């Protein structure tokens, strides 16, 4: 059964300035997941079951679309984190975690929190604190 989602907050991705930073770092592999996020967003936002409520676009999204979205957000975030771009990865991790939780998939949501634990174990305490913020 489709779920109503806020398109703006659910479909978190990278903006043009952030993508330029990614390209400058030579991370062309991030472009694939970002394109997929945009494609799923367009599919949902252009659907027939959308409504504007208090300036927000709410649309029905299938579990399959949301699962694909969260997976792409998580993959992009992982690539960014591994390249040292934690600042860009955090919003993607947070969005993916929220979508996985909405899909009642606590295992995948917990994987994201494990990233913060990994930062702590690496002694990167400030980055871990920022990650959880």
N, C-alpha and C positions, 0 to 999 in steps of 0.2 A: 504494500500500500504506500503510495507517495506521501512524503512528509513536506509540510510547509517550511520553507527556509528563507531567511533574509539573504538575498543574493549578494549584497555588498559585503557582509561580514563572513558569510560562508565560503565564498569563492576567493579567498585571500590568495594573492599571487604577487609577482614582482611588477613594479611600474617601469616605465621606460628608462628612467635615470638609474634605477637599480639594475636593470638588464644591461645597461651600458657598463656599469661597474663589473658585472659578471663577465661580459665579453672582454673587458680590459684584462681580467685575470686569466683569460683563455679557457673559460669554462663553457664551451659551446654545448656540452651535453646537458646543461640545465635548460636549454631552450626547448627540448622535447617535452619534458613535463609541464613547462610553462604554457606551451602551445595547447597541450591536452587540457589543462585547467581552463584556458580560454574557450576551448571548444565545448566542454561540458557546460560552462557558464552560459555560453550563447544558446546551447540547446535548451537549457532550463529557462533562461530569461525570455526566450522567444516562444515559450510554450503557451498554450491557451489558458492554463490555470495560474495566472499571475494577477496580483492586485497591488495597488499602492495603498499603504497604510502609514500615515504620519511621515510622509516623505521617504519611506522605505519600500523597496520592491520585494514583495513576498511571492514566491512561486513554489509550485509543487515539484518535488524532485524524487525520482525513484531511488530505491536503495542501491541499485546498480550504479546509477549516476553518482550518488554520494560516495559509494565505495571507491569508484574510480577516481573521483576528485581527491579524496583523502589519501589514497595511495600515491597519486602524482604529487600532492603537496609534500608528503613525507619523503618521497624520493628526491625532490628538488632540495628540500631542507637538508637531507643527509649529504648531498653533493656540496652544498654551500658550507656546511659545518666542516666537512673534511678539508675544504679549501681554505679554512680560516675565516670564513665570512659568517660568523655566528650571528652578528647583528641582522643580517638579511634572512637567516634561517629561522630565527625565533618566531616571527609571525606565521610562517608556514607550518612550523611544528605545532603551534597553538591551535591553528585552524584545523589541521589534520586531527589533532587530539579531540577537539570538540565534535568533529564529524564522526569519528570512530565511536565516541561516547554516545552520540545521538543514534547511531546504528546499533547500539548495545553490543559493541565489540570491545570489551575491556582489555583484552589481550593486546590488541594493537595500540590502544590508548596508553597502556602501561609501557609499551616499547618506547614511546616518546619520552615518558618520564625517566626511563633508563638513560637517556642521553644526558640529562642533568646529573644523574648519579655518576656517569662516566666522567663528566667534567670534574666532579668533586674528587673522584679517585685519582685523576691525573694531577690533582693539586691546583686546578684552575677554579679556585673558590669564588672569585668575583664573577667569573663567567657563569658559573653554576647559579649563583644568586641572581644574576641578570636573566638567566634562562627561565628560572622559576617565577620571576616577577610578572 
